């Protein structure tokens, strides 16, 4: 009897628990499913956002590579033939817009630092764009701004890299090269040397960058102390040498008293002219 009673009690407890679960599902089931759906939706959104961010980062890298290529072409532009130029400034007019988009939408500090360096390089390339015949009448052949304004913008942008991204070593090195070039153009040799020495002494700089900085420092010394045209370096004075006379000296002529060797002369024998 006791065993049957215990079995009956267990059966009743199980029935009550099942009944309680059903009631729980009826009361809270909708909320549970709603919460589960929200969690799944959040996971999906996170995955989508990560994928979108990854795609945007790839696109920014591609855009940055394209921009750097355009700036390199612009910096190498030359006037050839009859006033023709290998690349017009108008061909790179999208560079500024693309760089602005990267700097506004990007989140990767490395990409942002590289984009800021590229912005400075772009302004510097325009500031040093060659003078092209016909540029006064054809806007596509001249920079978008005065050269002094572009040089100042390049300098400010390079300095911005140093302030905003001091931990991005490669970008800082490139910015220092840019600041050194601007300082050279301004005739500020001490500032240029300071920038190049910072690169030379930077352990994070590659060997090629360090060697380039050393070469620029050596070239600065030549620029600061140029050899003027027509000025001959000091040389020890060469003693004058008196050359022997090519004429026969007269009786009253005395040998030279200088340190030079006097020419050896033979006595002149007086001859009598025959009488007619």
C-alpha positions as CSV (number, residue, x, y, z in Angstrom):
1,X,0.0,0.0,0.0
2,X,2.7,2.4,0.9
3,X,4.6,1.8,-2.4
4,X,1.4,2.3,-4.4
5,X,0.7,5.5,-2.5
6,X,4.1,6.8,-3.2
7,X,3.8,6.0,-6.9
8,X,0.4,7.7,-6.9
9,X,1.9,10.8,-5.3
10,X,4.8,10.9,-7.8
11,X,2.3,10.6,-10.6
12,X,0.2,13.5,-9.3
13,X,3.3,15.7,-8.8
14,X,4.4,15.0,-12.4
15,X,0.9,15.9,-13.6
16,X,1.0,19.1,-11.6
17,X,4.4,20.0,-13.0
18,X,3.2,19.4,-16.6
19,X,0.2,21.4,-16.0
20,X,2.3,24.2,-14.5
21,X,4.7,24.2,-17.5
22,X,1.7,24.4,-19.9
23,X,0.4,27.3,-17.9
24,X,3.8,28.9,-18.0
25,X,4.0,28.6,-21.7
26,X,0.6,30.1,-22.1
27,X,1.5,33.1,-19.9
28,X,5.1,33.7,-20.8
29,X,5.7,31.8,-24.0
30,X,5.1,34.8,-26.2
31,X,7.6,36.9,-24.3
32,X,10.2,34.2,-24.4
33,X,9.9,33.7,-28.2
34,X,9.9,37.5,-28.6
35,X,13.1,37.8,-26.6
36,X,14.7,34.9,-28.5
37,X,13.7,36.6,-31.8
38,X,15.3,39.9,-30.6
39,X,18.5,38.1,-29.7
40,X,18.7,36.4,-33.1
41,X,18.0,39.7,-34.8
42,X,20.7,41.5,-32.9
43,X,23.2,38.7,-33.8
44,X,22.2,39.0,-37.5
45,X,22.6,42.8,-37.4
46,X,26.0,42.5,-35.7
47,X,27.2,40.1,-38.4
48,X,25.9,42.3,-41.2
49,X,27.5,45.3,-39.7
50,X,30.8,43.5,-39.3
51,X,30.6,42.5,-42.9
52,X,29.7,46.0,-44.0
53,X,32.5,47.5,-42.0
54,X,34.9,45.0,-43.6
55,X,33.7,45.8,-47.1
56,X,34.0,49.5,-46.4
57,X,37.5,49.1,-45.1
58,X,38.5,47.2,-48.2
59,X,36.9,49.9,-50.4
60,X,38.8,52.6,-48.4
61,X,42.0,50.8,-48.9
62,X,41.3,50.5,-52.7
63,X,40.4,54.2,-52.9
64,X,43.5,55.2,-50.9
65,X,45.7,53.2,-53.3
66,X,44.1,54.8,-56.3
67,X,44.5,58.3,-54.8
68,X,48.2,57.7,-54.0
69,X,48.8,56.6,-57.6
70,X,47.2,59.8,-58.9
71,X,49.3,61.9,-56.5
72,X,52.4,60.1,-57.7
73,X,51.5,60.9,-61.3
74,X,50.8,64.5,-60.5
75,X,54.1,64.9,-58.7
76,X,56.0,63.6,-61.7
77,X,54.1,65.8,-64.2
78,X,56.4,67.4,-66.9
79,X,55.9,69.7,-69.8
80,X,56.7,68.0,-73.1
81,X,56.5,68.9,-76.7
82,X,54.8,72.2,-77.5
83,X,53.4,73.0,-74.2
84,X,51.9,69.6,-73.5
85,X,51.9,68.2,-70.0
86,X,52.0,64.6,-69.0
87,X,49.2,65.0,-66.5
88,X,46.8,67.9,-65.9
89,X,45.7,68.9,-62.4
90,X,42.1,68.5,-63.5
91,X,42.7,64.8,-64.0
92,X,43.2,64.5,-60.2
93,X,40.3,66.7,-59.2
94,X,38.6,63.7,-57.5
95,X,41.5,63.2,-55.1
96,X,40.4,65.8,-52.6
97,X,36.8,64.5,-52.5
98,X,37.9,60.9,-52.0
99,X,40.3,61.7,-49.3
100,X,37.7,63.8,-47.5
101,X,35.2,60.8,-47.6
102,X,37.9,58.5,-46.1
103,X,38.7,60.9,-43.3
104,X,35.0,61.4,-42.5
105,X,33.8,57.8,-42.6
106,X,36.9,55.8,-41.7
107,X,37.5,54.4,-38.3
108,X,40.9,52.6,-38.8
109,X,43.6,54.9,-37.4
110,X,46.2,53.5,-39.8
111,X,44.0,54.3,-42.9
112,X,43.1,57.7,-41.5
113,X,46.7,58.6,-40.9
114,X,47.7,57.5,-44.4
115,X,44.8,59.5,-45.9
116,X,46.0,62.6,-44.0
117,X,49.5,62.1,-45.3
118,X,48.1,61.7,-48.8
119,X,46.2,65.0,-48.4
120,X,49.5,66.8,-47.6
121,X,51.2,65.1,-50.6
122,X,48.4,66.2,-52.9
123,X,48.7,69.8,-51.8
124,X,52.5,69.6,-52.1
125,X,52.3,68.2,-55.6
126,X,50.0,70.9,-56.7
127,X,52.2,73.6,-55.1
128,X,55.1,72.4,-57.2
129,X,53.2,71.7,-60.4
130,X,55.2,73.0,-63.4
131,X,54.2,76.2,-65.1
132,X,52.4,75.2,-68.3
133,X,52.1,77.6,-71.3
134,X,48.4,78.5,-71.8
135,X,47.5,77.9,-68.1
136,X,46.2,81.4,-67.8
137,X,43.5,80.7,-70.3
138,X,42.9,77.0,-69.5
139,X,42.0,76.3,-65.9
140,X,42.6,72.6,-66.3
141,X,46.3,73.3,-66.8
142,X,46.8,75.1,-63.4
143,X,46.4,74.2,-59.8
144,X,43.1,74.9,-58.1
145,X,44.6,77.4,-55.6
146,X,47.6,79.7,-55.4
147,X,50.9,77.9,-54.8
148,X,51.6,79.6,-51.5
149,X,48.2,78.6,-50.2
150,X,48.8,75.0,-51.3
151,X,52.2,74.9,-49.7
152,X,50.7,76.2,-46.4
153,X,47.9,73.6,-46.5
154,X,50.5,70.9,-47.1
155,X,52.5,72.0,-44.1
156,X,49.4,72.2,-41.9
157,X,48.3,68.8,-43.0
158,X,51.6,67.1,-42.2
159,X,51.7,68.7,-38.8
160,X,48.1,67.4,-38.3
161,X,49.5,63.9,-38.8
162,X,52.1,64.4,-36.1
163,X,49.5,65.6,-33.6
164,X,46.5,63.3,-34.3
165,X,48.4,60.0,-35.1
166,X,51.7,60.0,-33.2
167,X,51.5,56.3,-32.7
168,X,51.3,55.5,-36.5
169,X,55.1,55.3,-37.1
170,X,55.1,55.0,-40.9
171,X,52.7,57.9,-41.4
172,X,54.7,60.1,-39.0
173,X,57.9,59.3,-41.0
174,X,56.3,60.3,-44.2
175,X,54.9,63.4,-42.7
176,X,58.4,64.4,-41.5
177,X,59.8,64.0,-45.0
178,X,57.0,66.3,-46.2
179,X,57.7,68.9,-43.5
180,X,61.4,68.7,-44.4
181,X,60.7,69.4,-48.0
182,X,58.4,72.3,-47.1
183,X,61.2,73.7,-44.8
184,X,63.7,73.4,-47.6
185,X,61.4,75.3,-50.0
186,X,61.1,78.0,-47.3
187,X,64.9,78.2,-46.9
188,X,64.6,77.0,-43.3
189,X,67.6,74.7,-43.3
190,X,67.6,74.1,-39.5
191,X,64.0,72.9,-39.5
192,X,64.6,70.7,-42.5
193,X,67.7,69.1,-40.8
194,X,65.7,68.6,-37.6
195,X,63.0,66.6,-39.5
196,X,65.5,64.5,-41.4
197,X,67.6,63.8,-38.2
198,X,64.4,62.6,-36.5
199,X,63.9,60.1,-39.3
200,X,67.5,59.0,-39.3
201,X,67.4,58.3,-35.5
202,X,64.0,56.6,-35.5
203,X,64.4,52.9,-34.9
204,X,61.0,52.3,-36.4
205,X,62.1,53.7,-39.7
206,X,63.3,51.2,-42.4
207,X,66.9,51.2,-43.6
208,X,65.9,52.8,-46.9
209,X,64.1,55.6,-45.1
210,X,67.1,56.2,-42.8
211,X,69.5,56.2,-45.7
212,X,67.3,58.7,-47.6
213,X,67.3,60.9,-44.6
214,X,71.1,60.8,-44.3
215,X,71.4,61.7,-48.0
216,X,69.1,64.7,-47.5
217,X,71.1,65.9,-44.5
218,X,74.3,65.8,-46.6
219,X,72.6,67.6,-49.4
220,X,71.4,70.3,-47.0
221,X,75.0,71.2,-46.2
222,X,75.8,71.7,-49.9
223,X,72.7,73.9,-50.2
224,X,73.6,76.0,-47.1
225,X,77.2,76.6,-48.2
226,X,77.1,76.6,-52.0
227,X,80.2,77.2,-54.2
228,X,79.6,80.5,-55.9
229,X,80.2,80.7,-59.6
230,X,83.5,82.4,-60.4
231,X,85.0,82.1,-56.9
232,X,88.2,80.1,-56.9
233,X,89.1,78.3,-53.6
234,X,92.2,79.7,-51.8
235,X,95.4,78.1,-53.0
236,X,99.0,78.6,-51.8
237,X,100.8,81.4,-53.7
238,X,103.1,80.1,-56.4
239,X,106.4,82.0,-56.7
240,X,106.9,83.9,-60.0
241,X,109.5,82.6,-62.3
242,X,111.5,85.0,-64.6
243,X,111.9,83.4,-67.9
244,X,115.3,83.9,-69.8
245,X,115.4,86.8,-72.2
246,X,115.4,85.8,-75.9
247,X,117.4,88.8,-76.9
248,X,121.1,89.4,-76.6
249,X,121.9,91.8,-73.7
250,X,124.0,94.9,-74.3
251,X,127.2,95.7,-72.4
252,X,125.3,97.8,-69.9
253,X,122.8,95.1,-69.1
254,X,123.4,93.4,-65.7
255,X,122.1,90.0,-64.7
256,X,118.8,90.0,-62.8
257,X,119.1,90.1,-59.0
258,X,116.0,88.0,-58.4
259,X,116.1,84.5,-57.2
260,X,115.6,83.2,-60.7
261,X,118.5,81.8,-62.6
262,X,120.0,84.5,-64.9
263,X,120.5,83.3,-68.5
264,X,124.0,82.5,-69.5
265,X,125.3,84.9,-72.2
266,X,128.3,84.8,-74.4
267,X,130.7,87.8,-74.9
268,X,130.0,89.7,-78.0
269,X,133.1,90.2,-80.2
270,X,133.2,93.6,-82.0
271,X,133.8,93.3,-85.7
272,X,135.2,96.0,-88.0
273,X,133.2,96.7,-91.0
274,X,135.3,96.7,-94.3
275,X,135.9,100.1,-95.8
276,X,134.7,100.7,-99.2
